[in-house]
Amino acid sequence: IYVRSERKEHGLKKIVEGKFKEGDRVVLIEDQISTGKSSLKAVQNLRDEGIELNCLLSIMTYGFKEAEEKFRDNNVTYWSICDLDTVLNVAKEQKILTSTQVATILEFRQSPQDWLK
């Protein structure tokens, strides 16, 4: 099945497309997780259709605390194949980023909402 970010304005106007029935269990797959907002919207849309979420799996996560808290508060089991720490470690080892640049990125992750201030 496919969970749309917005309800279609035409046709059957579904937000969850495909063949499913109430009580079905799914794994929700996301490409990347930042704040978790869009993932939780998809989770809620699945739950609204009576579909049970087994877990959320992402290819990449930034590891924002905000997302982790939202998932915990909404009883969402979550795993990611890769994370920002791994990407930064490889970039540092391959001399793509300096230690200072890595530290700056990690500082951003601690408080992304305050970064521009």
Secondary structure by P-SEA (a helix, b strand, c coil): cccccccccccccccccccccccbbbbbbbcccccaaaaaaaaaaaaaacccccbbbbccccccaaaaaaaaaacccccccccaaaaaaaaaaaccccaaaaaaaaaaaaccccccc
